[in-house]
Amino acid sequence: MSHDTSRLEKTLYTASGDGEPVDIMRHTGSQDEASGIAAEIGRRALEGVPYEDMAVLYRFNHLSRLLEESLLRAKIPYELVNDTAFWQRAVVKDALAFLRLTCFPYERQSDEAFRRIV
C-alpha cells in the first residue's frame, strides 16, 4: 500500500504486537474469488480454526452478495459487521416486492408485496 502514489499518507499501527501475517489470495473473477474464499474458510475450519477467528475484508459492497451466496452454499456460518445482508437490504426487498406483485398479483403473498410498495 505504501507504494501507491495516489494513497493518502498515513501510518498504520497496532498496540497488540505483530500477530500472524495476512494471507493474500489471487482470483480470476468475482465468482472465483467468492468460491475460493469459502473453500479456504472451509479448509481452515476442518483444520480446527474456529469460525470466529476468521475474517474477510472487502472494499466493495456489491461483492458481498457473491460471498454470502458462496458461504451459504458451503454451509459456513457468517456475520456481517457494519453492513446489511444483500437479501435484507431495503432496495432489494422493494425490487422483489415489485416483481412478486407483477408476476403473481392474485397470490396471498402479494398482499404483503403490495403493502411494501405502497
Secondary structure, DSSP 8 states (H G I E B T S, - for coil): -TT-TTS-------SS---S-------SSHHHHHHHHHHHHHHHHHTT--GGG-----S-GGGHHHHHHHHHHTT-----SSS--GGGSHHHHHHHHHHHHHH-TTSTHHHHHHHHH-
